[in-house]
């Protein structure tokens, strides 16, 4: 049976690293932002526009928006729709790890999917991101973490009508600051082999 593992994550909690290690250990395909680029190529969408709107909700209609824009579906919604189709196609093939992109909700009806949420204590995430952002101040890193998490929550709610990080939408949750990245990888691989 082909398996799917989706990993949703707080920024800096190690979800991407866990996903890569799990995919490598299980010899599964790994998808993250690469999925966005695939979406752009398959949908003939400008890659720069796609990256600009990645994991962002559309702005509310206002007086400054043109009538032309009003009668056309916003680019952000076109992107989500295209990405949704790509995730479904990837899920159909199976034996993959998908990080982010609300894949847990998009693929919720698949029986052979394991939906994972990765979180960590704020201080641990801050310390981890210091190594990845050596030129940034602690305040800048802290603000960046809050900003990305807020965008992910809004994006999740807007497009899936679910709540980011709420246990109802995942099969298992890991606190990497308590158990470590390698232990998470070990447990996920063990579950995937069952």
JOZIBEL-V467648 format. One record per residue. N is the residue number from 0. RES is the residue in one letter. SS is DSSP state (alpha for helix, beta for strand, coil for the rest). PHI is phi in degrees with one decimal (* if undefined). PSI is psi in whole degrees, -180 to 180 (999 if undefined). Layout:
n={N:N}
res={RES:RES}
ss={SS:SS}
phi={PHI:PHI}
psi={PSI:PSI}
//
This chain:
n={0:1:2:3:4:5:6:7:8:9:10:11:12:13:14:15:16:17:18:19:20:21:22:23:24:25:26:27:28:29:30:31:32:33:34:35:36:37:38:39:40:41:42:43:44:45:46:47:48:49:50:51:52:53:54:55:56:57:58:59:60:61:62:63:64:65:66:67:68:69:70:71:72:73:74:75:76:77:78:79:80:81:82:83:84:85:86:87:88:89:90:91:92:93:94:95:96:97:98:99:100:101:102:103:104:105:106:107:108:109:110:111:112:113:114:115:116:117:118:119:120:121:122:123:124:125:126:127:128:129:130:131:132:133:134:135:136:137:138:139:140:141:142:143:144:145:146:147:148:149:150:151:152:153:154:155:156:157:158:159:160:161:162:163:164:165:166:167:168:169:170:171:172:173:174:175:176:177:178:179:180:181:182:183:184:185:186:187:188:189:190:191:192:193}
res={X:X:X:X:X:X:X:X:X:X:X:X:X:X:X:X:X:X:X:X:X:X:X:X:X:X:X:X:X:X:X:X:X:X:X:X:X:X:X:X:X:X:X:X:X:X:X:X:X:X:X:X:X:X:X:X:X:X:X:X:X:X:X:X:X:X:X:X:X:X:X:X:X:X:X:X:X:X:X:X:X:X:X:X:X:X:X:X:X:X:X:X:X:X:X:X:X:X:X:X:X:X:X:X:X:X:X:X:X:X:X:X:X:X:X:X:X:X:X:X:X:X:X:X:X:X:X:X:X:X:X:X:X:X:X:X:X:X:X:X:X:X:X:X:X:X:X:X:X:X:X:X:X:X:X:X:X:X:X:X:X:X:X:X:X:X:X:X:X:X:X:X:X:X:X:X:X:X:X:X:X:X:X:X:X:X:X:X:X:X:X:X:X:X}
ss={coil:coil:coil:beta:beta:beta:beta:beta:beta:coil:coil:coil:coil:coil:alpha:alpha:alpha:alpha:alpha:alpha:alpha:alpha:alpha:alpha:alpha:alpha:coil:coil:beta:beta:beta:coil:alpha:alpha:alpha:alpha:alpha:alpha:alpha:alpha:alpha:alpha:alpha:coil:coil:coil:alpha:alpha:alpha:alpha:alpha:alpha:alpha:coil:coil:coil:coil:coil:coil:coil:coil:coil:coil:coil:coil:coil:alpha:alpha:alpha:alpha:coil:coil:coil:coil:alpha:alpha:alpha:alpha:alpha:alpha:alpha:alpha:alpha:alpha:alpha:alpha:alpha:alpha:alpha:alpha:alpha:alpha:alpha:coil:coil:beta:beta:beta:beta:coil:coil:coil:alpha:alpha:alpha:alpha:coil:coil:coil:coil:coil:coil:beta:beta:beta:beta:beta:beta:beta:coil:coil:alpha:alpha:alpha:alpha:alpha:alpha:alpha:alpha:alpha:alpha:alpha:coil:coil:coil:coil:coil:alpha:alpha:alpha:alpha:alpha:alpha:alpha:alpha:alpha:alpha:alpha:alpha:alpha:alpha:alpha:alpha:alpha:alpha:alpha:alpha:alpha:alpha:alpha:coil:coil:coil:coil:coil:coil:alpha:alpha:alpha:coil:coil:beta:beta:beta:beta:alpha:alpha:alpha:alpha:coil:alpha:alpha:alpha:alpha:alpha:alpha:alpha:alpha:alpha:alpha:alpha:alpha:alpha:coil}
phi={*:-81.4:-115.5:-126.8:-122.2:-108.4:-128.3:-98.8:-155.0:-75.8:-65.9:88.3:-83.8:96.8:-60.2:-65.1:-64.1:-61.0:-58.5:-62.9:-67.6:-64.5:-60.2:-64.9:-64.7:-92.8:59.4:-98.8:-73.0:-118.0:-132.6:-143.0:-63.8:-55.6:-62.5:-63.5:-64.2:-63.5:-59.2:-62.1:-61.3:-73.9:-106.5:53.0:-106.9:-60.6:-59.7:-61.8:-65.8:-63.3:-65.8:-62.8:-96.6:-59.4:55.4:-126.4:-90.5:-69.0:-73.6:-64.6:-62.7:-141.4:-63.6:-79.9:-80.9:-76.3:-62.6:-58.8:-66.2:-61.5:-88.0:-114.7:-63.3:-57.8:-55.9:-60.5:-74.0:-62.5:-64.9:-63.3:-61.8:-65.0:-63.7:-56.4:-65.5:-64.4:-62.3:-60.5:-64.4:-64.1:-61.8:-61.5:-71.4:73.7:45.6:-145.9:-119.7:-118.1:-101.3:76.3:63.9:58.4:-61.2:-60.5:-80.1:-62.6:-106.8:-63.7:-83.0:-80.6:-68.9:-96.8:-108.3:-117.8:-103.0:-115.8:-120.1:-115.8:-138.0:-160.7:-62.8:-54.6:-62.8:-62.2:-64.1:-58.9:-64.1:-63.2:-74.5:-58.3:-69.3:-87.9:-129.4:-62.6:-89.2:-90.8:-75.4:-60.2:-63.2:-65.4:-63.4:-60.3:-64.3:-62.6:-60.7:-61.2:-63.8:-64.1:-60.1:-63.5:-62.6:-64.7:-62.1:-63.1:-61.3:-61.0:-63.9:-63.0:-90.6:-121.0:56.1:-124.4:-113.8:-59.6:84.9:-82.4:-52.9:-56.3:-102.4:-136.3:-88.4:-153.6:-128.8:-124.2:-101.3:-65.4:-71.7:-96.7:-112.2:86.4:-66.8:-64.8:-66.3:-61.1:-58.8:-60.4:-66.8:-62.2:-62.2:-61.5:-64.4:-66.0:-81.0:-75.9}
psi={134:140:155:135:122:141:114:149:150:151:128:-2:-9:13:-41:-44:-42:-46:-46:-43:-39:-46:-42:-45:-38:-5:43:161:146:132:133:-115:-22:-33:-35:-46:-38:-41:-45:-47:-44:-22:5:44:142:123:-41:-40:-41:-45:-34:-38:2:126:37:148:153:153:149:150:134:178:-25:-12:139:159:-33:-45:-36:-39:-1:147:133:147:-40:-37:-35:-41:-44:-42:-44:-43:-40:-46:-40:-44:-41:-44:-42:-42:-38:-36:-33:-172:58:159:125:121:124:-157:16:29:-31:-38:-41:-36:24:-26:-4:122:-28:27:145:117:120:141:132:125:172:162:144:-43:-42:-43:-42:-48:-41:-41:-21:-41:-31:-19:64:-24:-6:148:163:-40:-42:-42:-45:-44:-41:-43:-49:-43:-48:-45:-42:-43:-42:-41:-47:-44:-46:-49:-45:-48:-22:-7:33:178:126:126:-3:130:-31:-23:9:158:-31:149:141:135:99:-25:-19:-41:-12:156:-45:-36:-38:-46:-46:-45:-44:-45:-41:-45:-39:-29:-12:999}
//
